[in-house]
Amino acid sequence: MNHLSSETFGENAKAALADTHLRGALKNATSLFGERRKAAAASLPNWEDLRSEARAIKDEVLSHLDRYLEEFAGNAESRGAKIHWARDAAEANSIICGLAAERKARIVVKSKSMTTEETHLNAALEAAGMQVVETDLGEYIIQLADEPPSHIIAPAIHKTRGQIGELFNAELGMPLTDDVARLTSTARATLRDRFAAADAGISGVNFAIAETGTIVIVENEGNIRLTTSLPRIHIAVMGKDGKEEAWNIEWAAAGQLGGAGVTRDSLKVGDPVVITGNPARDAADQRLRMVTVKRTSDGFNWGFRQGQTVD
């Protein structure tokens, strides 16, 4: 994969500005983002209060991160999860590859995780002989194109429908089309087979609750439910600054607090929160692994500590 670097920023910027397809795709997408954000804000009478509450909780956690990390780890392990700590990205990738290899995993499905994008986990898994399949639609598109994501929420924001149609034609043998429904149904059918055959599932974490030892993942495609429940092992990769002290934010706004509003339909009032923990079909084999990460001034340190499910 060709990862852009700051050393070639000037050349990259000139090329991007000259790309009419890219400019058109970004204009359409950012206009849609703005409209959805306004709709998300308008759907709640206390939008700004919720944002302020979330900000205050995060500031509190970051100010006492060591205490909340210990509280989270203890509560998660008491519920049967395994927590692992590592010193850097290389060690994190090594541990994750080892966990998958222990299960003789051949196919690994992943939901969107910016953490594993930055550690280049996919390359490590592939080097270990495993097939890695991104299951978020945008991530799947750029994986087929062998490109890095261009946006934290919409990784394929830089591609038009026509370009995606050409990609699916070349990589999946799909008849050439730019029809969104047909493109989506083709991706869904292809990924369904991968979910059924997967030996391991890897996800990110939107945030964790120190008070209960649980993790929360917000989705609007259904791929996370399959990634975390069908394979025999689920490995959750989480930033050390992604903890909340208590479960006290209105869940109606959980998908909107980041400001983009694009994923707002993934949680509604009364909906259950997705708490990743596989129903134990085989107590000796069913696992939930937690992976924690912290930022440093020069990059990331990734962490894990080991535990085991018993039922």
N, C-alpha and C positions, 0 to 999 in steps of 0.2 A: 504494500500500500504506500502511496506517495503522500507523506505527511508534509504539509507546508511549513516553512520555518520563517522566523523573523528576519533572517539574513536576506531573504529574497522578497521581502514585503513590497518594495517598490515595483518590482517586475510583476508580482502577483496582482497588485492593485490595478496596474495598467491593463493587464490581460482581462481582469474581471470587468473593468469599466467598458472595455471594447466588446464584451460578450452580450449581444442584444437578448439572447435567450435567457441568460442569467438575470439581467436587469428586469426583464418582464416577469420572470418567475418570482423574484424578490418583491417587486411592486405589488403583485397580486396577493402574495402571502402576507406581507406586512399590513396591507389594507384590511385583510380578513382578521388578522390578529387584533388590530385596533377595534374593529366592530365587535368582536367576541368579548374583548375585555370590557367594553362599555356595557354590553348586555349582562356580563357577569356581575359587574358593580351595581347595576340597576336592579338586579334580582334580590339584593339584600339591603335592608334599611340601615344596617350598621356595618357596612363594608369597611370604612376607615377604622372603626373601633376594633374590628377583628384583626386587621393588619397591625394595628398598634399593639394589641395583645400578643399576637404571634411574635412580633419583634421583641417585646419585653421578655417573653419566655426564652427566646433564643439568647438574648444578652445575658440573662441570669444563668443559663446553662453554660455558656462559654466562660463566664466568670468563675464558675466552680466545676470545670469540666472533669477534673480528676474524680471528684465525689460522685458525679452523675454517671461517669463511665463505670465505676465500681458497682454502683447500685444497679445499673442496667445489666451488667455482666452477671451479677449474682442472681437477679430475678430471672434472667433468660435461662441460665443454667438450671435453676430450680424447676423450670418448665420443660427441661429435657433438651435444650439447644446446646450446641457446642460453640464456644467462643475461641478464636485463635488470634494471636498477636504476631506481627512480623515487623522487621526493622525497615524494609524498603520494598519497592515494587517487585524486584526480582525474587525476593523471598516469598512475597505474597503469591506471585504466579506459581512458584515452585510448590507451595503448600496446596493451592487449588488444584494444580495438575496432579499432585499426589493423591488428593482426596478422590478425584475422578478415576485415577488409575487403580486405586484400591478396589473400586467397583467394576473394574475392567470396562470402563465407559468407552464406547466407540463413537457415539453421537451425543453431542452436548447442545441443548437449546438454551438460548439466552433472551431475557427481556432487556430493555434498554438500561444501560448502566454507564454513566460517564466515568465512574471510577475505573472500571475495567477497560474502558477506552484509553484512559491515560496510562494504565500500566501495560497496555498492549497484550492483554491476556489472550485474545484470540490467537495471536501468532504463537504464543507459548503452548497453548493447547494443540494447535495444529502441528507444531514441531514435535509434540509428544505422540503424534499419530492419531489424533482425534478429529472428527468432523464437527465444526462449530457452525451453528445456524442461528442467526439473529432473527427474532420473531416479531419484534415491533416492525410495522410495515415500512416506516421510513428507514430504519436501520437495515432491514432486509434489502431494500432498494440499493442503498449505498454499499452494502456488502457485495451484492452482485456486480456493482460498478467498480469495486475495489477502490473506494474513496473513503476518506475520513468524514465524519459528520460536519455539517456546516452550521448547525444551530443546536442548542441544548435541548429544545423542545421538539423542533421539527428538523431532524437531521438531513432530510432530503429536500429542504426548502429551495435549494438552488436548481432543482430539476423541474422541467415542464412535463405535462402529461405526454406530449409527443416523445420526449426523450426517454421517459419511463417505458412507453410502448415499444420503442426501438430496443431498449435494454431487455425487456421481457421476451421480445422476439428472438434476440441473439442468445440469451442465456437459458430461457425456459422453452423455446420453440413455440411460443404463443403467436398466433396470427397477428400481424401488425394492426394496432388500434390505439387510439388515445381515449377510449371510453373508460371513465373512472370505474364504473361498476364492473366491467369485464376485467380490468386490470386487478382490481381488488379481489374478485372471486377467484382469479387464477392464483394469486399469491396465497389466498386462504386455503385453496385445495392443495397446493404444494406444501405449505407449512403443516397442514393437518397430518400428513404422513410422517413428517419429521417429529411432531409431538408424540405420535404413537410409538415411534421407534426409539425415542431418546432414552439414554441411560442416566443422564444427569441434567439438572436444570440450574441455571445461574441467574440471579436477579440482582438489581440494585435495591436500595432502600430509600424511600422519601424522607422518613424520619422514624425514630424509635422512641418508645416511652420508657424512661428509666423506672418509673413507679411500678410498672407491671412487667417489664422485661419483654415487651412485644415490639414488633416492627410493623410499619404501615407502608404499603405500596399502592399508589394511586394509578389507575389505568382506565382507558376508554376503548380498548380493543378486545379484551378478553384473553390476550396472549399470556398475561402474567399468571392468571389462574391456572392455565395449562402448564406453564413452565415450572411452577412451584408445586404442582400436585401430581402430575403424571409420572415424572421420572422417580427412580428409587432414592435419589439424593437431591436435596435442594441446598445450594450454597448462596447465601445472601451477602453481598458486598456493600459495606456501609461506612460512610465517613465518620470519623470520631467527633466531628462537630455537628452531627445530625441527630442529636438527642433532644428530647423535650422532657421537662421535669414531671409533668402530669398530663392526664388526658382531659384537658379542659378548654379546647377550642371547638367552636361549633362546627360539626362535621359538614354542614351544608356548604361551608366556605373552604373546606380543606383543599379542594382542587384549584382554588382561585387566589390563595394568599400570595402566590408568587407574582401575580400581576398580569400574566399573559391571558388567562381565562380560556385558553384553548382546550384544556382538559376538564372543563367545569362539569360536563355531564357524567364524569366517572364516579362522582359521589353526590347523592341527593339526600334530603332529609329522610330519615328512616331506613336508608340503605345500610347494610352491614359494611364495616370497614374490612378491607382485605388484610387479614393477619396471616402471614405465611407460616404454615406448619402443616406438614403432610399428615393425613389420616393414616395411622400405622397399619398397613396391610401385613407387614412382616416386621415385628419388633426388632429383630436382629439386623435388619437391613435398612429400615426407614430412618432417614437422618435429616435434621435441619442444622445447617452450619451458618454461623454468623461471622462476618468478616468486617472489621472496623478499620478506619483510615483516618489519619490526621495530616493536615497540611503543615509544611515547614517553609521556611523562607526560600528554599531553593527547590521546592517540589513537593513530593508526597512521601510519607512513611505509611506503610500499610500494616494492619495488625490482626492477629488471630490468637485465640486461646482455646484449648480443646476440652470438650465435654461430650455427652452421648445421650440419645433418647433411650428410654426403657419401655415405653408403651405407646 
